[in-house]
């Protein structure tokens, strides 16, 4: 059931403005709905800002607070494999349990990621993280960036999900559920069982339960066969057994008569696929926010050069010490943003510049009234791969064949994945090497 138009904009920071800027409308049975501009946008314009219906930090991220709390040799910090106690990670810090704001200051974050314990960042006033405002749940001790977030979480879902003094009890149903998820969904993480838990808890706590059910039903649009493929992709070859275990633990921890359809094998699979295909990744970073604020400073040319040089060196040190895992990471369900279809040459992108879960949809190019607003489900590197390779990723993860303008223009390209292209190039290189060797032998 499609959500009413007013619901579509209900989580936007400015619903009235958003509804005057864009509209979601049905396209066809293949693409479903899409998001279209109602007014012109210039490159760089913010189209809308939206808060998720629910969101959650990834469970491995939250468990170890991504502060490298494993024992072992500190020179092994870029290892990113199945977690063993002997492995060491210098990964992003913990985040607010409600808005996913990074809880480290920009300076703390920079020191840890770069390995420079004595580093002092200039312009500390540009860091918006306020440790003096952080608050823990008085019952279970999970952390929030502010009293407002703690209260908002309590009112939406945490009153039901708070496990009080049992947060160290491995036999508590919610702890068992989270441990089971971590055991079947290793990093790099792409989803979280806690999104589903918070969906259930939100409805159970809500006064207007029908409205929340209606909002969540907006995302349900997969067939049973598609759901099975999505679940298989998330859990791997043993997905049937893993799914049954997760469903049993999920039911024990959260069962609700009103939502009984979500706890059946078919309903749980549908809920699972909903989160797998609609979940939008969220990355927050106090350091990134500080860097953007520095970029906006108006400084004399010499001071600008010095600040830019410091930031450039900092990122070089971080790349050497830590690698690519810089953000606090999680995912969320965004009602309006979920209407955006994919394009391999998108005209818009989602970002999180406020160091929290607020999604900013921004124009990557000029957009005309009536033009469809498309984002990319692929990252920048994936978009540069061959058409066949892009289609492979999209089929496996989102179950559709892309027919965007870029893909249509490459229809006559060879049907090979980028890996195959690389292998072919390597083989060609080896052949050329052999030929050269033969020529040298002949000489």
C-alpha positions in Angstrom: 0.0 0.0 0.0 1.5 3.3 -1.0 1.9 6.0 1.7 -0.4 9.0 1.3 1.3 12.1 -0.1 1.3 14.0 3.2 3.1 11.0 4.8 5.8 11.1 2.1 7.1 14.4 3.4 6.4 13.9 7.1 10.0 13.2 8.0 11.5 16.2 6.1 12.9 19.0 8.1 10.6 21.4 6.2 7.7 19.3 4.8 5.9 22.2 3.2 9.1 23.3 1.3 9.9 19.7 0.2 6.4 19.1 -1.1 6.7 22.3 -3.2 10.0 21.2 -4.6 9.5 17.5 -5.5 6.8 14.9 -6.0 6.7 11.1 -5.9 4.7 9.6 -8.7 4.1 6.2 -10.3 6.1 5.5 -13.4 5.3 1.9 -14.4 5.2 -1.6 -13.1 8.9 -2.2 -13.6 10.3 0.9 -12.0 7.4 1.6 -9.6 7.4 5.1 -8.4 10.0 7.8 -8.9 10.9 11.3 -7.5 10.5 14.3 -9.9 11.4 17.9 -9.6 8.6 20.5 -9.4 11.0 23.4 -9.8 14.5 24.0 -11.2 17.5 23.1 -9.2 21.1 24.3 -9.8 24.1 22.1 -9.3 24.9 22.0 -5.6 21.4 22.9 -4.4 19.9 21.0 -1.5 16.7 19.5 -2.7 15.5 18.4 0.7 16.7 17.3 4.2 15.1 14.2 5.7 15.2 12.3 9.0 14.8 8.5 8.9 11.8 6.7 10.2 14.2 4.5 12.1 18.0 4.1 12.0 20.7 2.1 13.7 24.4 2.0 14.1 25.9 -1.2 12.7 26.3 -3.8 15.4 30.0 -4.5 15.0 30.5 -0.8 14.9 28.6 -0.3 18.2 30.0 -3.3 20.0 33.6 -2.2 19.9 32.9 1.5 19.5 35.3 1.3 16.6 38.1 2.5 18.8 40.5 -0.5 18.1 39.5 -2.3 21.3 41.1 -5.6 20.3 44.3 -6.9 21.6 47.3 -7.7 19.3 50.0 -6.0 17.3 49.1 -2.3 16.6 50.7 -2.5 13.2 47.8 -4.6 11.9 45.3 -1.8 11.9 43.9 -2.2 8.4 43.0 -5.8 8.7 39.3 -6.1 7.9 38.3 -9.8 8.1 36.0 -11.9 10.2 36.5 -10.6 13.7 38.9 -12.6 15.9 40.0 -11.3 19.3 43.6 -11.3 18.1 42.8 -8.9 15.3 43.3 -5.2 15.7 41.3 -2.4 14.2 41.5 1.4 14.3 38.0 2.1 13.1 35.4 4.8 13.5 34.2 5.7 16.9 30.8 5.0 18.6 27.8 7.1 17.7 24.7 8.5 19.4 22.2 5.7 19.7 19.5 7.9 18.2 20.9 10.3 15.6 24.2 8.5 14.9 26.2 11.6 15.6 29.9 10.7 16.1 30.7 11.1 19.8 34.4 11.9 19.4 35.5 15.4 18.9 37.2 16.2 15.6 40.6 16.4 17.4 40.1 13.1 19.2 39.0 11.5 15.9 42.0 12.9 14.1 44.5 11.8 16.8 43.2 8.3 16.8 42.9 7.8 13.1 46.3 9.4 12.3 48.2 7.8 15.2 49.4 11.3 16.2 48.5 11.5 20.0 49.8 15.0 20.4 48.0 16.5 17.4 46.2 19.8 18.0 43.7 20.9 15.4 43.4 24.6 14.7 40.0 26.3 14.9 38.6 23.9 17.6 35.5 26.1 17.7 34.5 24.6 14.4 33.9 21.2 15.9 30.3 20.8 16.8 30.6 17.8 19.1 29.8 18.7 22.7 31.0 16.0 25.1 29.6 17.9 28.0 26.1 17.4 26.5 26.5 13.6 26.1 24.1 11.5 28.2 23.8 7.8 28.9 20.5 6.0 29.3 20.3 5.7 33.1 19.1 2.1 32.8 21.3 0.4 30.2 24.0 3.0 29.7 23.9 3.3 25.9 25.2 6.8 24.9 23.4 9.7 23.3 24.8 13.0 22.1 22.2 15.0 24.0 19.3 14.9 26.4 17.0 15.6 23.4 18.2 12.5 21.6 17.9 10.3 24.7 14.3 11.5 25.2 13.5 11.1 21.5 14.8 7.5 21.5 12.9 6.7 24.7 9.7 8.0 23.3 10.0 6.2 20.0 11.5 2.8 20.7 14.0 2.6 23.5 11.5 2.2 26.3 10.8 -1.2 24.9 14.3 -2.1 23.8 16.1 -0.9 26.9 17.5 -4.0 28.6 18.5 -2.2 31.8 21.2 -3.9 33.8 21.1 -6.9 31.5 23.3 -5.3 28.9 26.1 -7.7 29.9 23.8 -10.8 30.1 24.5 -13.0 27.1 21.2 -14.8 27.7 19.0 -11.8 27.4 16.8 -12.3 24.2 17.9 -9.0 22.6 21.6 -9.7 23.3 21.2 -13.2 21.8 19.6 -11.7 18.8 22.4 -9.2 18.3 25.1 -11.8 18.8 23.4 -14.1 16.3 23.3 -11.3 13.7 27.0 -10.5 14.3 27.8 -14.2 13.8 26.2 -14.3 10.4 26.8 -10.8 9.1 30.4 -9.9 9.2 32.0 -6.6 8.2 32.0 -4.7 6.0 28.4 -4.3 7.3 25.5 -3.4 5.0 22.5 -3.8 7.3 21.4 -4.4 10.9 18.8 -6.6 12.5 18.2 -3.7 14.9 16.5 -1.7 12.2 13.8 -4.4 12.2 13.8 -4.4 16.0 13.2 -0.7 16.1 10.5 -0.9 13.6 8.6 -3.3 15.8 9.3 -1.3 19.0 8.2 1.9 17.3 4.8 0.5 16.5 4.4 -1.1 19.9 5.2 2.1 21.6 3.3 4.4 19.3 -0.1 5.9 20.2 -1.0 6.0 16.5 0.0 2.5 15.6 -1.9 2.4 12.3 0.0 5.4 11.0 3.4 3.9 11.7 2.3 0.6 10.1 1.2 2.6 7.1 4.5 4.4 6.9 6.5 1.1 7.1 4.2 -0.6 4.6 5.3 2.0 2.1 8.5 0.0 1.7 7.0 -3.5 1.2 7.0 -4.2 -2.5 9.0 -7.4 -3.1 7.8 -10.8 -4.3 8.6 -13.9 -2.3 11.2 -15.0 -4.9 12.9 -11.7 -4.8 12.9 -11.7 -1.0 14.6 -15.0 -1.0 17.3 -13.7 -3.3 17.9 -10.7 -1.1 18.1 -12.8 2.1 20.5 -15.2 0.4 22.7 -12.3 -0.6 22.8 -10.9 3.0 23.3 -14.2 4.7 25.2 -16.4 2.2 24.8 -20.0 1.3 23.4 -21.1 4.7 20.7 -18.4 4.7 17.8 -20.7 5.3 19.2 -22.0 8.6 20.5 -18.6 9.6 17.2 -17.0 8.8 15.3 -19.5 10.9 17.6 -18.9 13.9 17.2 -15.1 13.6 13.4 -15.3 13.2 13.1 -17.5 16.4 15.3 -15.1 18.4 13.5 -12.1 16.9 10.1 -13.6 17.9 11.3 -14.4 21.4 12.5 -10.9 22.0 9.8 -8.8 20.3 6.7 -10.7 19.4 3.5 -8.6 19.0 0.1 -9.9 18.1 -0.7 -6.8 16.1 2.4 -7.5 13.9 2.0 -11.3 13.8 2.5 -11.3 10.0 6.1 -10.0 10.5 7.0 -13.1 12.6 5.8 -15.8 10.2 8.6 -17.3 8.0 7.2 -15.4 4.9 6.7 -12.2 6.8 10.1 -12.2 8.4 11.7 -12.8 5.1 9.7 -9.8 3.7 10.8 -7.6 6.5 14.4 -8.7 6.0 14.3 -7.9 2.3 12.7 -4.6 3.0 15.6 -3.5 5.2 18.1 -5.1 2.8 16.9 -3.1 -0.3 15.6 0.1 1.2 18.2 0.7 3.9 20.3 3.8 3.2 23.8 3.7 4.5 24.6 6.5 7.0 28.2 7.7 7.6 29.0 10.3 10.2 32.3 12.0 11.1 33.1 14.9 13.3 36.5 15.2 11.5 34.8 15.5 8.1 32.4 18.1 9.5 35.3 20.1 10.9 37.2 19.9 7.5 34.1 21.2 5.6 33.8 24.0 8.1 37.5 24.9 7.6 36.9 24.9 3.8 34.2 27.6 4.3 36.5 29.9 6.3 37.6 33.2 4.7 41.3 33.4 5.5 44.3 35.4 4.2 46.0 33.4 1.4 49.0 32.4 3.6 46.8 31.1 6.4 44.6 29.3 3.8 47.7 27.5 2.3 48.9 26.5 5.8 45.5 25.1 6.8 45.1 23.2 3.5 48.6 21.8 3.9 47.8 20.6 7.4 44.6 18.9 6.3 46.3 17.3 3.3 49.0 15.9 5.6 46.5 14.7 8.1 44.6 12.7 5.5 47.9 11.2 4.3 48.7 10.2 7.9 45.2 8.7 8.3 45.5 6.8 5.0 48.8 5.3 6.1 47.7 4.6 9.7 44.1 3.6 9.3 43.0 3.3 5.7 39.5 3.9 4.5 37.3 3.1 7.5 36.8 6.6 8.8 33.1 7.0 9.6 30.7 5.9 12.2 28.4 3.7 10.1 24.8 2.6 10.2 21.7 2.6 8.1 18.2 4.0 8.1 14.9 3.9 6.3 14.1 7.3 4.6 10.6 7.6 3.3 11.0 10.3 0.6 14.5 9.4 -0.4 13.4 5.8 -1.0 11.4 7.1 -3.9 14.6 7.9 -5.8 15.4 5.5 -8.6 18.9 4.5 -9.6 21.0 5.8 -12.4 24.6 5.0 -13.2 24.9 8.7 -14.1 22.9 10.3 -11.2 21.8 13.9 -11.0 21.6 13.9 -7.2 23.3 12.3 -4.2 22.7 11.7 -0.5 25.1 12.9 2.1 25.2 13.5 5.9 27.1 16.8 6.4 25.6 17.5 9.8 27.4 14.6 11.4 24.1 12.9 12.2 21.3 11.0 10.6 19.9 13.9 8.6 20.0 13.0 4.9 20.7 15.9 2.6 19.7 15.2 -1.0 21.7 17.5 -3.3 21.8 18.2 -7.0 24.9 16.9 -8.9 23.9 18.8 -12.0 21.2 21.3 -13.0 17.7 19.7 -12.8 14.7 21.0 -14.8 11.0 20.9 -13.6 9.5 17.5 -14.5 12.9 15.8 -14.6 13.3 12.6 -12.6 15.7 12.9 -9.7 18.0 9.9 -9.6 20.7 8.8 -7.2 23.2 6.0 -7.7 23.0 2.8 -5.7 26.6 2.2 -6.6 29.7 3.9 -5.2 32.0 6.1 -7.3 34.4 3.2 -8.1 31.6 0.9 -9.1 30.0 3.4 -11.4 33.2 3.5 -13.4 33.2 -0.2 -14.1 31.8 -1.8 -17.2 28.1 -1.9 -17.9 28.0 -5.6 -17.5 29.8 -5.4 -14.2 27.4 -2.7 -12.9 24.4 -4.8 -14.0 25.8 -7.7 -12.1 26.1 -5.7 -8.9 22.6 -4.2 -9.3 21.0 -7.6 -10.1 22.6 -9.3 -7.1 21.8 -6.5 -4.6 18.7 -4.8 -5.9 17.2 -7.3 -8.3 16.7 -5.1 -11.4 18.4 -4.5 -14.7 19.4 -0.8 -15.1 18.2 1.0 -18.3 19.5 4.4 -17.5 20.9 6.6 -20.2 24.5 5.6 -19.5 23.7 1.9 -19.7 21.6 2.3 -22.9 24.5 4.1 -24.5 26.8 1.2 -23.7 24.5 -1.6 -24.9 26.9 -2.7 -27.6 29.8 -3.0 -25.2 31.2 -6.5 -24.6 29.4 -8.5 -22.0 32.1 -9.0 -19.4 32.6 -8.0 -15.8 35.3 -5.6 -14.9 37.1 -8.5 -13.2 37.1 -10.4 -16.5 38.3 -7.2 -18.2 41.2 -7.0 -15.8 42.0 -10.7 -16.3 41.9 -10.2 -20.0 44.3 -7.2 -19.7 46.6 -9.3 -17.5 46.5 -12.1 -20.0 47.2 -9.7 -22.8 50.1 -8.3 -20.8 51.5 -11.8 -20.3 51.1 -12.6 -24.0 52.9 -9.4 -24.9 55.6 -10.3 -22.4 56.0 -13.8 -23.9 56.1 -12.3 -27.4 58.8 -9.9 -26.3 60.7 -12.8 -24.6 60.5 -14.8 -27.8 61.7 -11.8 -29.8 64.7 -11.4 -27.4 65.4 -15.1 -27.6 65.3 -14.9 -31.4 67.7 -12.1 -31.3 
